[in-house]
Amino acid sequence: MEVVFEAEPWLWAARKTESWTFVSLPVDASAEIRERAGGLSRGFGSLRVRATIGGSSWRTSIFPDSGRQAYVLPVKRAIRTAESLEVGNVAAVAVEVVDL
């Protein structure tokens, strides 16, 4: 299953000195992924994916976020740098769920 969408990166402060950057998958696509996964998940409820933003592709995992009712995709610094992506920008994102 592949989901293509636009999203704005946001920060999650994991600790006082550490933050992570994510994009949220659309709520409706997240519901479909949950349904198709049928309880299949890895640590922290994650599912393996191949993600693409701009010309950059990488393998990672998406994680359920009950507060957003959606899966969230971590976007590592190397990708953000390569794509000149900052919080507040909007990015075209493609996520292919590998575990389904």
DSSP file with accessible surface (Angstrom, degrees, kcal/mol):
  #  RESIDUE AA STRUCTURE BP1 BP2  ACC     N-H-->O    O-->H-N    N-H-->O    O-->H-N    TCO  KAPPA ALPHA  PHI   PSI    X-CA   Y-CA   Z-CA
    1    1 A M              0   0   47      0, 0.0    96,-2.8     0, 0.0     2,-0.4   0.000 360.0 360.0 360.0 132.8    0.0    0.0    0.0
    2    2 A E  E     -A   96   0A 123     94,-0.2     2,-0.5     2,-0.0    94,-0.2  -0.961 360.0-164.4-120.7 138.1    1.3    3.4   -0.9
    3    3 A V  E     -A   95   0A  14     92,-2.8    92,-2.8    -2,-0.4     2,-0.5  -0.984   3.2-169.5-120.7 126.7    0.1    6.7    0.5
    4    4 A V  E     +A   94   0A 106     -2,-0.5     2,-0.3    90,-0.2    90,-0.2  -0.977  26.5 136.5-117.8 129.2    1.0   10.0   -1.3
    5    5 A F  E     -A   93   0A  21     88,-2.6    88,-3.4    -2,-0.5     2,-0.4  -0.950  49.2-108.4-159.3 170.6    0.2   13.3    0.5
    6    6 A E  E     +A   92   0A 148     -2,-0.3     2,-0.3    86,-0.2    86,-0.2  -0.926  40.6 169.2-111.0 140.9    1.4   16.7    1.5
    7    7 A A  E     -A   91   0A  13     84,-2.3    84,-3.0    -2,-0.4    18,-0.1  -0.992  33.4-126.6-150.6 155.7    2.4   17.4    5.1
    8    8 A E        -     0   0  106     -2,-0.3    16,-0.3    82,-0.2    82,-0.2  -0.900  35.1-120.8-102.9 124.2    4.1   20.0    7.2
    9    9 A P        -     0   0    1      0, 0.0    79,-0.9     0, 0.0     2,-0.3  -0.327  32.4-170.0 -61.9 147.5    6.9   18.7    9.4
   10   10 A W  E     -D   22   0B  36     12,-2.6    12,-2.6    77,-0.1     2,-0.4  -0.939  17.9-117.9-138.5 157.1    6.5   19.2   13.2
   11   11 A L  E     -D   21   0B  95     -2,-0.3     2,-0.5    10,-0.2    10,-0.2  -0.807  14.9-165.1 -99.5 140.5    8.8   18.8   16.2
   12   12 A W  E     -D   20   0B 134      8,-2.7     8,-2.6    -2,-0.4     2,-1.1  -0.994  19.2-140.2-119.7 119.7    8.3   16.4   19.1
   13   13 A A  E     +D   19   0B  78     -2,-0.5     6,-0.2     6,-0.2     3,-0.1  -0.724  23.3 177.2 -83.4 101.7   10.5   17.2   22.1
   14   14 A A  E    S-     0   0B  32     -2,-1.1     2,-0.3     4,-0.8    -1,-0.2   0.880  70.8  -9.1 -71.9 -41.0   11.6   13.8   23.3
   15   15 A R  E >  S-D   18   0B 159      3,-1.8     3,-0.9    -3,-0.2    -1,-0.2  -0.899  84.8 -88.7-146.0 173.2   13.8   15.3   26.1
   16   16 A K  T 3  S+     0   0  220     -2,-0.3    -2,-0.0     1,-0.2     3,-0.0   0.846 128.0  32.3 -58.3 -34.2   15.0   18.7   27.0
   17   17 A T  T 3  S+     0   0  139      1,-0.1     2,-0.4    -4,-0.0    -1,-0.2   0.388 115.6  63.2-105.1   3.8   18.0   18.4   24.8
   18   18 A E  E <   +D   15   0B  65     -3,-0.9    -3,-1.8     2,-0.0    -4,-0.8  -0.986  52.8 174.6-135.2 135.9   16.6   16.2   22.0
   19   19 A S  E     -D   13   0B  70     -2,-0.4     2,-0.4    -6,-0.2    -6,-0.2  -0.977  15.0-149.4-137.1 155.5   13.8   16.7   19.5
   20   20 A W  E     -D   12   0B 118     -8,-2.6    -8,-2.7    -2,-0.3     2,-0.5  -0.933  12.0-136.6-122.4 146.5   12.6   14.6   16.6
   21   21 A T  E     +D   11   0B   9     -2,-0.4    54,-3.0    54,-0.3     2,-0.3  -0.892  30.4 169.4-107.4 132.4   11.0   15.8   13.4
   22   22 A F  E     -DE  10  74B  21    -12,-2.6   -12,-2.6    -2,-0.5     2,-0.4  -0.899  27.2-147.8-131.8 162.6    7.9   14.0   12.0
   23   23 A V  E     - E   0  73B   0     50,-1.9    50,-3.1    -2,-0.3     2,-0.4  -0.968  26.0-129.4-123.2 147.3    5.2   14.3    9.4
   24   24 A S  E     - E   0  72B  30     -2,-0.4    48,-0.2   -16,-0.3   -16,-0.1  -0.818  15.0-131.6 -96.8 133.5    1.7   12.9   10.1
   25   25 A L        -     0   0    3     46,-2.8     5,-0.0    -2,-0.4   -18,-0.0  -0.446  44.1 -82.6 -72.1 155.9    0.0   10.7    7.6
   26   26 A P     >  -     0   0   42      0, 0.0     4,-2.5     0, 0.0    45,-0.3  -0.292  36.2-124.1 -59.5 145.4   -3.6   11.5    6.7
   27   27 A V  H  > S+     0   0   77      1,-0.2     4,-2.3     2,-0.2     5,-0.2   0.907 109.9  49.7 -59.7 -44.0   -6.1   10.2    9.3
   28   28 A D  H  > S+     0   0  124      1,-0.2     4,-1.9     2,-0.2    -1,-0.2   0.916 112.5  46.8 -66.0 -40.1   -8.1    8.3    6.6
   29   29 A A  H  > S+     0   0   11      2,-0.2     4,-2.5     1,-0.2    -1,-0.2   0.901 110.7  53.5 -66.7 -38.0   -5.0    6.7    5.2
   30   30 A S  H  X S+     0   0    0     -4,-2.5     4,-2.7     1,-0.2    -2,-0.2   0.910 107.1  51.3 -62.8 -40.7   -3.9    5.8    8.7
   31   31 A A  H  X S+     0   0   43     -4,-2.3     4,-2.3     1,-0.2    -1,-0.2   0.913 110.6  48.6 -63.0 -41.1   -7.2    4.1    9.4
   32   32 A E  H  X S+     0   0   83     -4,-1.9     4,-2.8     2,-0.2     5,-0.2   0.908 110.6  50.5 -66.1 -40.1   -6.9    2.1    6.3
   33   33 A I  H  X S+     0   0    0     -4,-2.5     4,-2.7     2,-0.2    -2,-0.2   0.941 110.5  49.7 -61.9 -46.5   -3.3    1.0    7.2
   34   34 A R  H  X>S+     0   0   97     -4,-2.7     4,-1.4     1,-0.2     5,-0.6   0.923 112.7  47.9 -57.6 -43.6   -4.5    0.0   10.7
   35   35 A E  H  <5S+     0   0  160     -4,-2.3     3,-0.3     1,-0.2    -2,-0.2   0.936 114.3  44.8 -64.3 -46.7   -7.3   -2.1    9.1
   36   36 A R  H  <5S+     0   0  139     -4,-2.8    -1,-0.2     1,-0.2    -2,-0.2   0.843 109.2  56.8 -66.3 -34.7   -5.0   -3.7    6.6
   37   37 A A  H ><5S-     0   0   11     -4,-2.7     3,-2.2    -5,-0.2    -1,-0.2   0.797  87.0-161.1 -69.0 -28.5   -2.3   -4.4    9.2
   38   38 A G  T 3<5S-     0   0   67     -4,-1.4    -3,-0.1    -3,-0.3     3,-0.1   0.858  73.0 -40.6  52.5  41.2   -4.9   -6.3   11.3
   39   39 A G  T 3 <S+     0   0   72     -5,-0.6     2,-0.3     1,-0.3    -1,-0.3   0.330 101.7 139.0  91.1 -10.0   -2.8   -6.1   14.4
   40   40 A L    <   +     0   0   89     -3,-2.2    -1,-0.3    -6,-0.2     2,-0.3  -0.536  25.8 134.5 -67.3 126.6    0.5   -6.7   12.7
   41   41 A S        -     0   0   61     -2,-0.3     6,-0.2    -3,-0.1     2,-0.1  -0.978  42.3-138.6-164.4 166.1    3.1   -4.4   14.2
   42   42 A R    >   -     0   0  129      4,-2.6     3,-1.7     1,-0.3     4,-0.3  -0.274  65.9 -23.2-109.5-159.3    6.6   -4.3   15.5
   43   43 A G  G >  S+     0   0   48      1,-0.3     3,-1.8     2,-0.2    -1,-0.3  -0.147 134.1   7.6 -54.4 138.9    8.0   -2.4   18.6
   44   44 A F  G 3  S-     0   0  194      1,-0.3    -1,-0.3    -3,-0.1    -2,-0.0   0.702 130.9 -68.1  61.7  19.8    5.9    0.6   19.7
   45   45 A G  G <  S+     0   0   20     -3,-1.7    -1,-0.3     1,-0.2    -2,-0.2   0.674  91.7 160.2  78.1  16.2    3.2   -0.4   17.2
   46   46 A S    <   -     0   0    8     -3,-1.8    -4,-2.6    -4,-0.3     2,-0.4  -0.262  29.4-157.7 -75.8 158.3    5.5    0.4   14.2
   47   47 A L  E     -B   62   0A   0     15,-1.8    15,-2.5    -6,-0.2     2,-0.2  -0.994  25.3-113.5-130.9 140.0    5.2   -0.7   10.6
   48   48 A R  E     +B   61   0A 109     -2,-0.4    50,-2.2    13,-0.2    51,-1.3  -0.508  42.6 171.9 -76.0 140.7    8.1   -0.8    8.2
   49   49 A V  E     -BC  60  97A   1     11,-2.8    11,-2.1    48,-0.3     2,-0.5  -0.927  37.1-130.6-140.8 164.1    7.9    1.6    5.2
   50   50 A R  E     -BC  59  96A  83     46,-2.3    46,-2.9    -2,-0.3     2,-0.3  -0.993  36.7-164.8-112.6 121.7    9.9    3.0    2.3
   51   51 A A  E     -BC  58  95A   0      7,-3.0     7,-2.3    -2,-0.5     2,-0.4  -0.837  10.7-167.9-112.7 148.6    9.5    6.8    2.4
   52   52 A T  E     +BC  57  94A  41     42,-2.5    42,-2.4    -2,-0.3     2,-0.4  -0.998  11.1 172.6-137.7 130.2   10.2    9.4   -0.3
   53   53 A I  E >  S-BC  56  93A   5      3,-2.5     3,-2.4    -2,-0.4    40,-0.2  -0.978  70.9 -43.5-131.7 120.5   10.4   13.2    0.1
   54   54 A G  T 3  S-     0   0   53     38,-0.7    29,-0.1    -2,-0.4    37,-0.0  -0.350 125.0 -20.9  60.0-129.6   11.6   15.0   -3.1
   55   55 A G  T 3  S+     0   0   76     27,-0.1     2,-0.5    -3,-0.1    -1,-0.3   0.332 119.1  96.1 -92.4   7.2   14.5   13.1   -4.5
   56   56 A S  E <   +B   53   0A  19     -3,-2.4    -3,-2.5    23,-0.1     2,-0.4  -0.869  47.1 177.3-106.2 129.1   15.3   11.3   -1.2
   57   57 A S  E     +B   52   0A  74     -2,-0.5     2,-0.3    -5,-0.2    -5,-0.2  -0.965   7.7 160.1-126.4 145.8   14.1    7.8   -0.4
   58   58 A W  E     -B   51   0A  20     -7,-2.3    -7,-3.0    -2,-0.4     2,-0.4  -0.982  37.1-111.7-156.6 162.6   14.9    5.8    2.7
   59   59 A R  E     +B   50   0A 156     -2,-0.3     2,-0.2    -9,-0.2    -9,-0.2  -0.859  53.6 126.5-100.3 135.8   13.6    2.8    4.8
   60   60 A T  E     -B   49   0A  39    -11,-2.1   -11,-2.8    -2,-0.4     2,-0.3  -0.777  50.3 -93.2-158.4-157.9   12.2    3.5    8.2
   61   61 A S  E     -B   48   0A  22    -13,-0.3     2,-0.3    -2,-0.2   -13,-0.2  -0.952  19.2-136.4-133.4 153.9    9.1    2.9   10.2
   62   62 A I  E     -B   47   0A   0    -15,-2.5   -15,-1.8    -2,-0.3    11,-0.2  -0.810  21.4-152.5-104.3 153.5    5.8    4.7   10.9
   63   63 A F  E     -F   72   0B  60      9,-2.2     9,-2.7    -2,-0.3     2,-0.2  -0.973  18.1-112.6-129.1 140.9    4.4    4.8   14.4
   64   64 A P  E     -F   71   0B  57      0, 0.0     2,-0.5     0, 0.0     7,-0.2  -0.478  24.3-165.0 -72.1 140.2    0.9    5.2   15.7
   65   65 A D  E >>> -F   70   0B  44      5,-2.1     5,-1.5    -2,-0.2     4,-1.1  -0.931   4.7-168.1-125.9 103.2    0.1    8.5   17.5
   66   66 A S  T 345S+     0   0  114     -2,-0.5    -1,-0.1     1,-0.2     3,-0.1   0.833  86.1  58.9 -64.6 -30.8   -3.2    8.2   19.4
   67   67 A G  T 345S+     0   0   68      1,-0.2    -1,-0.2     2,-0.1    -2,-0.0   0.858 116.6  32.9 -66.2 -34.0   -3.4   11.9   20.0
   68   68 A R  T <45S-     0   0  111     -3,-0.5    -1,-0.2     2,-0.2    -2,-0.2   0.491 101.0-134.0 -96.0  -9.5   -3.3   12.6   16.2
   69   69 A Q  T  <5S+     0   0  130     -4,-1.1     2,-0.3     1,-0.2    -3,-0.2   0.861  75.2  90.8  55.3  37.2   -5.3    9.4   15.4
   70   70 A A  E   <S- F   0  65B   2     -5,-1.5    -5,-2.1   -40,-0.1    -2,-0.2  -0.967  83.5 -98.9-150.3 163.0   -2.7    8.9   12.6
   71   71 A Y  E     - F   0  64B  13     -2,-0.3   -46,-2.8   -45,-0.3     2,-0.4  -0.612  37.4-146.2 -80.5 150.7    0.6    7.3   11.9
   72   72 A V  E     -EF  24  63B   8     -9,-2.7    -9,-2.2    -2,-0.2   -48,-0.2  -0.940   1.9-147.7-121.9 145.0    3.7    9.5   12.1
   73   73 A L  E     -E   23   0B   0    -50,-3.1   -50,-1.9    -2,-0.4     2,-0.2  -0.951  14.5-135.9-112.5 118.8    6.8    9.3   10.0
   74   74 A P  E     -E   22   0B  19      0, 0.0     2,-0.6     0, 0.0   -52,-0.3  -0.564  14.5-155.4 -72.3 139.2   10.1   10.4   11.5
   75   75 A V        -     0   0    2    -54,-3.0   -54,-0.3    -2,-0.2     5,-0.0  -0.936  14.6-141.2-118.7 107.2   12.2   12.5    9.0
   76   76 A K    >>  -     0   0  114     -2,-0.6     4,-2.2     1,-0.1     3,-0.6  -0.213  22.1-108.6 -71.0 159.4   15.9   12.3    9.8
   77   77 A R  H 3> S+     0   0  179      1,-0.2     4,-3.0     2,-0.2     5,-0.3   0.854 115.2  59.1 -55.2 -41.2   18.2   15.3    9.6
   78   78 A A  H 3> S+     0   0   66      1,-0.2     4,-2.4     2,-0.2    -1,-0.2   0.900 109.4  44.5 -59.7 -38.0   20.0   14.0    6.5
   79   79 A I  H <> S+     0   0   14     -3,-0.6     4,-2.3     2,-0.2    -1,-0.2   0.933 112.8  50.4 -71.0 -45.7   16.7   14.0    4.6
   80   80 A R  H  <>S+     0   0   48     -4,-2.2     5,-2.9     1,-0.2     4,-0.3   0.911 114.1  45.7 -59.1 -40.9   15.7   17.4    5.9
   81   81 A T  H ><5S+     0   0  102     -4,-3.0     3,-1.2     3,-0.2    -2,-0.2   0.946 112.2  49.7 -67.3 -48.0   19.0   18.8    4.9
   82   82 A A  H 3<5S+     0   0   65     -4,-2.4    -2,-0.2     1,-0.3    -1,-0.2   0.846 119.8  37.6 -61.1 -32.7   19.0   17.2    1.4
   83   83 A E  T 3<5S-     0   0   58     -4,-2.3    -1,-0.3    -5,-0.1    -2,-0.2   0.314 106.2-122.6-102.8   7.7   15.5   18.5    0.7
   84   84 A S  T < 5 +     0   0   95     -3,-1.2     2,-0.5    -4,-0.3    -3,-0.2   0.904  55.4 164.5  49.8  46.9   15.9   21.9    2.4
   85   85 A L      < +     0   0   13     -5,-2.9     2,-0.3    -6,-0.2    -1,-0.2  -0.837  10.5 168.5-103.3 126.2   12.9   20.9    4.6
   86   86 A E    >   -     0   0  135     -2,-0.5     3,-2.4    -3,-0.1     2,-0.0  -0.903  46.9 -80.5-129.8 161.1   12.2   22.8    7.8
   87   87 A V  T 3  S+     0   0   73     -2,-0.3   -77,-0.1     1,-0.3     3,-0.1  -0.382 120.4  35.2 -57.0 133.3    9.3   22.9   10.2
   88   88 A G  T 3  S+     0   0   43    -79,-0.9    -1,-0.3     1,-0.5     2,-0.1   0.084  95.5 105.1 103.3 -23.4    6.7   25.2    8.6
   89   89 A N    <   -     0   0   65     -3,-2.4    -1,-0.5   -80,-0.1     2,-0.5  -0.488  68.8-127.7 -79.8 162.4    7.4   24.1    5.0
   90   90 A V        -     0   0   89    -82,-0.2     2,-0.4    -2,-0.1   -82,-0.2  -0.943  26.6-166.1-111.8 133.5    5.0   21.7    3.2
   91   91 A A  E     -A    7   0A   9    -84,-3.0   -84,-2.3    -2,-0.5     2,-0.5  -0.926  23.7-125.8-121.6 144.3    6.5   18.6    1.7
   92   92 A A  E     -A    6   0A  62     -2,-0.4   -38,-0.7   -86,-0.2     2,-0.4  -0.775  39.7-171.0 -82.1 126.3    5.2   16.1   -0.9
   93   93 A V  E     -AC   5  53A   2    -88,-3.4   -88,-2.6    -2,-0.5     2,-0.4  -0.960  18.9-167.9-127.0 138.7    5.5   12.7    0.8
   94   94 A A  E     -AC   4  52A  16    -42,-2.4   -42,-2.5    -2,-0.4     2,-0.4  -0.998   7.7-174.1-124.1 132.5    5.1    9.1   -0.4
   95   95 A V  E     -AC   3  51A   0    -92,-2.8   -92,-2.8    -2,-0.4     2,-0.6  -0.988   6.3-167.6-128.9 119.6    5.0    6.3    2.1
   96   96 A E  E     -AC   2  50A  70    -46,-2.9   -46,-2.3    -2,-0.4     2,-0.6  -0.947  20.9-137.0-106.1 118.8    4.9    2.6    0.9
   97   97 A V  E     - C   0  49A   3    -96,-2.8     3,-0.4    -2,-0.6   -48,-0.3  -0.658  19.2-173.9 -79.0 116.9    4.0    0.2    3.8
   98   98 A V  S    S+     0   0   49    -50,-2.2   -49,-0.2    -2,-0.6    -1,-0.2   0.815  75.1  64.3 -81.6 -31.6    6.4   -2.7    3.4
   99   99 A D              0   0   25    -51,-1.3    -1,-0.2   -59,-0.0   -50,-0.1   0.586 360.0 360.0 -73.4 -10.0    4.8   -4.9    6.2
  100  100 A L              0   0   78     -3,-0.4   -63,-0.1   -52,-0.2   -67,-0.0  -0.625 360.0 360.0 -91.7 360.0    1.5   -5.3    4.4
